[in-house]
Amino acid sequence: MTTADDYLAEGALVLGGGAALLLQLAHPAVGHAVARYSGFRRDPMRRLRHTLGYVYAIGLGTPEVAERAAAQVDRAHAGIPGTTDAEPQLWVAATLYEVGMRVHDALFAPLPEAVADEVYATSGRFGTSLQVPAALWPATRAEFAAYWERMLPSLEVGADAREVAAAILRPARGTVPWWVRAALPLGRLATAALLPDRIRDAYGFPRRLRRERAALALVRVLARVTPRRIRRLPSRLLLADSP
């Protein structure tokens, strides 16, 4: 049976990275901070490694590893307006949880209820390890679903969000390895499929539902035939490289 640690170490969840980031950018405070201060355009792979490293450290690392990872994020955010505000951090953590669960459900079977509850509780630490008060993370998955539905109408895809999204979905030459660039068409289809309709339309994704379903089906097959030890390799490597 899949455990919470199995879920948190699942490398296939990186498929949702684009959708999670685009949802984060649609929060005005997050979009502004990323557009003005982030290094996504110059080195998107570095930013991806840092994000995944933080997620793995918080979800799978020892308390000491998690504490050091949170301190590293705090140092990176120092002096950047809005990055230490609890509400935007809550939204970022929420996107990591919601999109991760959507990807898992699309590629594998839904998690057992007890495991889903454990994953949800652990996911709250993505925010509470920083400046999000524990009381701000919705207490139950049902309360989270209500929070998510309340937040969606407040999202706005402005110029900052579109500019950063373009740099991520179609990165400049020389900023990503060849194998990442080769996978980008598949990644763009998966990203569109995982976004709420209003947000995907605001980012200008064309309606290609058949291709999107085919992309998810292909990834589903690849994920299921790839041994779990291989799919967990990114988490092992990044945890080994934790500060």
Residue, then its C-alpha position, 0 to 999 in steps of 0.5 A: m500500500t502507498t504510504a505518505d512517504d511514498y507519495l512525498a518521494e514520488g518523482a512523477l509529481v514533478l509533472g505538476g510543477g508548471a501548473a503549481l507555479l502558474l497558480q502561484l503566479a496568479h496570486p498578485a503578491v506572489g506574481h509580483a515578487v517572482a517577476r521582480y526578484s526571482g532567477f527563473r528566467r536566468d536559471p530555471m533549473r536552479r530554481l526547480r532544484h531549490t523548490l524540490g529540495y525544500v519540499y523533500a526536506i520538509g516532507l521527508g527529512t529529519p527535523e534538523v534537515a527541515e529546519r535548515a531548509a526553512a532557514q535557507v528559504d528565509r535567507a533567500h527571501a530576506g529583503i524581498p517585499g511580500t515574500t515573508d507574508a503569511e497569506p501568499q506563503l499559504w497559497v504557495a503551500a496550497t498549490l503544492y498540495e492541491v496540484g500534487m494530489r491531482v497529479h497522483d490521482a491522474l497517474f495512480a490510484p487515489l490515496p487511501e483516506a488515512v494516507a491522504d490525511e497524513v499527506y495533507a497534514t505534512s503538506g501544511r508544513f510547507g507553509t508553517s515551516l516558514q511564516v504561516p501560523a499553524a492555525l492558518w492552514p485549514a484543519t481538514r481536507a474538507e476545509f481546505a477544499a472550501y479555502w481553495e474554492r474561495m481563493l480561485p476567484s481572487l486569482e488574476v493572471g497579470a503581465d507579471a504572471r504571463e511574463v514569468a510563465a512564458a520564461i518557464l514554459r518556453p525557456a531561453r536557449g541554453t537555460v535548460p538541458w536538452w532532455v528537459r527541452a525535449a520534454l517541454p511540449l509534453g509538459r505544456l500539455a500536462t500543465a494546461a490539463l491541470l489548471p482550472d479552466r479560467i486560469r488556463d484561458a487567462y494564460g492563453f493555453p489553446r483548447r487541445l483537450r484530446r492532446e492533453r488527455a493523451a499526454l497524461a495517458l502517456v505519462r501514466v504508462l511511463a510512471r507505472v512501468t518505471p520502477r519505484r526506486i528510479r522514481r524516488l531517485p530525485s528525492r534521494l539525491l536532493l535530500a543527500d544534497s540538503p544543507 
